[in-house]
Amino acid sequence: MLELIDVKKTFNPGTINAKKALCGVDLHLNPGDFVTIIGGNGAGKSTTLNAIAGVWKIDSGKIKIDGIDVSKLPEHKRAKYLGRVFQDPMTGTAATMEIQENLAIAARRGDHRTLRWGITAKERKEYRELLAMLDLGLEDRMTSKVGLLSGGQRQALTLLMATLKQPKILLLDEHTAALDPKTAAKVLEISDMLIAENNLTAMMVTHNMRDAIAHGNRLIMMNAGKVIFDVSGEEKKKLTVDDLIQKFSQNSGDMLSDRALLS
């Protein structure tokens, strides 16, 4: 479903501020893989997601989504393949519009626009059923402005919007980092449910090692723009936080600072 082949990216090349962000990333995701990504600051985690989304051009290598080479496609042309949820709950929704209007926008993404009623009675019923799945009471607030929702409610709505068209790849970029622990746990629970319900292929960047172990079927660790550890299945289930810290230390040679970054 996703292939990254020797992907490289340097910011500010040829200057004193040159930064090698991706140093030959190779990654292959099968359909239905839910991959968690961990690593210290500057390891290349979010940069990898931005490369997939086409936020900027990669220097070399290839990115394929479901067999289609998207390496040279601009961000807006890749959007039809992707769903994305960002760290900031304020990103991804229109605050001044109603909950049902936000869902309608997501449902029409990529469709031809016509002059007709914005939301039909049938669609309103479908949105209500989808919102009820979140178990947040939003199905009874469909005409409420999204700006009135809490951070967790907005993030849950953004997740629903990102998965509404069943994207080829769902990108979750530290999407619970700005939430309190209880709310973050609920949003992760909703993430698991939506990914499983829609059989999505997903990538989740996180700094929380416990979350990285508990969620998904596969875990990768990045450092200095490369994948340094890749584990899945039963081996992943047996991992502990100490295992990850030790593995990171072995590959980075810097136990103390990286432990602080990953905790």
N, C-alpha and C positions, 0 to 999 in steps of 0.2 A: 504493500500500500504506500510505503514511503521509502525512498532510497536517497541517501546522501553519499556522494562519491567524491572523496578527496576534496572536500569543500574548504576553501581558504578565503580569509578576509582580513585585510589590514586597514586600519583607519589612519588617516593622515600620512599616507606613504610618502617617503622621501623627505620627511621633515623631522625635526627634533622630537616631535610629539607622536611619532609613528608608534602604533600599537597593534601587534599581531593578535587578533581576537579569535580567529579560527585557523588552526594549523593542520589542515588535512583531515577533516572530520569524515569518518566513514560510519554509516549507520543504516540498518535495514530493519523496517518494521513490517510485520505481517498484518493482514487484516484482523482487527479485533485486539491487537496489542494495546495495552495501557501501560505506558512507560513513565516512570517517575525519574526525574533528573536532579541530581544533587552535585554540589561542588562549592568551593570557596568563592568569594567575590572576585569577579574578573575571570572566572574559569571558562566562560563561553556559553553558559546555559541560556540566558535570554537572547544572546546573540544568535544562537542556533535557531531559536524560534523565529526571530526576526528574519533570518536568512530564508527559512521555509516560507514565511509570509510574504517575502519580497519587499520588505521595508526599504532595503537598499540592495544594489547589485553585489553579488559575490565576485571575488577576483578571479577565481578559477574553480573547476570542479563541476559537478552536476547535481541537480535536485530533481527527482522524479516523484510525482504523485500518481499513484495507480497506473504506473507505466508511462505517464505523460511527462516529457521533459519541460519543466516550468522555469528552468534556470534563468532564462532571459525575459520571462513575462513580468510586466510591472505588477505592483501590488494589487491594483483594482481588478486585474484580469485573473489573479490567483484566488480572489475572494470567494468565487463560486465553489472552490474545492475545500475551503477552510471555515471553521468556526473558531472564535478566539475570545478568551476572557482574560482581562488584564488585572493587575494588582489593585488598581484604584477602582472601588465600587462605583465611582461617578462616571467612569468610562464605559461605553458600550450601550448606554441607554439615553433616551432624550428626556431630560428631567421635567420639561414643561408639558409633556404629552402624557396621556392616560396610559395605564398599564396595557389595556387592550389595543391601544393605538401603537404602542411599541411592538407588541406581538404581531400586529398586522404588517408593520414595516418589515420585520424579520421574515414573516411568511411569504412576502412578495419579493424578497431579494432575488434579483436576477430575472424576474418576470417582466413581460411587456406591460407598460403602464397604460391604463385606459381611463376614461371618464365614467366612473360608476360609483355606487355607494362604497364608502371606505371599508366598512365592516358589515358583513351580512349576518343574519340571525344564526345561520348554520355555523359560521366562523366563530361567533360569540359563544356558542355552545361548546365548540371544540376548545376554545381558549379556557373556558371555565373548567373543563375536565382536566386540561393540562396543568393549570394552576393548582387544582385540588391535589394533584400528585405531590406537589411540593410540601403540603401539610403546613402551610404558613398563613392560611386564611386569606390569601390574595384573591381567591376566586370570588370573594364577597366584596372586593374593592376594585373591580376592574375599571371603574371610571375615575379612580383616584390618580392624581398626578404622581409620576414616578419619583419626583423630587421630594415627596413627603415620606417615602419609604426609608427604613433603616438601611445601613450599609449591607447587612446580611441579606435582607429582602431584595435589595437591588442586585446583589451578586447572584442570588438564586434566579432572579428574573433574567439576568444577562446569560446565565447558563442555559436556561430554557430557550432563549432567543437564539443562542449560538448553535443549539442542537436541533432546532425546529426543522431545518431543511436537510437534516442528516448529512453533515459534511463528510468528505473523505477523511479529513484529519481535524481533530479538536485540539487546540493549543491552549493550555492553561498556564499562564505566566505568573506564578506566585499569587494565585487568585484568592488566597485566604490570609495573606500576610498582613493586611490592614484591618483584620477582624479580631475581635476578642476570642479567646479559646473556645467558649461554648458555641458561639456563632460560627466559627471556623469549622468546628466538628460537624455542625449541621450542613454547612455548604459542601463539605467533603462527602457527606452521606448522600446529598442530592447529586453530586458529581458522579459518584459510583453508580447510583440508580440510573441516571440518564445515559451514561456510557454503556451500561449493561443492557438497558431496555432497547437502545438503538443499535447495539452491537458496533459501537464506534471504535475507531483507532484513535488513541489519544496520547498526548505528551503533557506531563505536568512538571513544571519547574517548582522546586520547593527548597527552603533552607531547613525544614524540619525533618530530621532523619527518621523519626518515628513514623511520621506521615508517609515518608518515602518507602518505608518497609511495609507499612500496613495497607497501602493502596496500590492497585495495579498488579500486573503479572510479571513485570520486568523492571529492573532498576539499573540506571547507568550513572556513573560518576565521571565528572569532567574536571580537568585541571589544565591550565595554560593552553586552552583552545583545543584540547584533544579529549577523546573518550579514553579513560584509563581503567575502567572497570565496567563490566556488563554481566548482569546475572539475572536469571529468570526461574520460573517454576518453583519446585520444592527447595532448591538452593536459596532462592530469595526469601522464602517463608521462614527459613531457619536463621536468617541474619539477625544480628543484634546491633544496637547503636555502637557498642565497643568494637564489633567487627568492622563496621564502616570507618570508624576513626582510625583503627589500625591499618586498614587497607589504604586510606587516604595518606597516612603517614608514610607507608612503604613507597607509595608512588610519587609523593610530593617532597618528602624529606623534611617536612616542617610540621611536626606534631602539634606543638602548642598553639600557634596562631590559627592553624586550620581547624583545630578542635573548637576554638572560640568562634570561628566563622560559621561552623556547621551546627553548633548547638542551638 
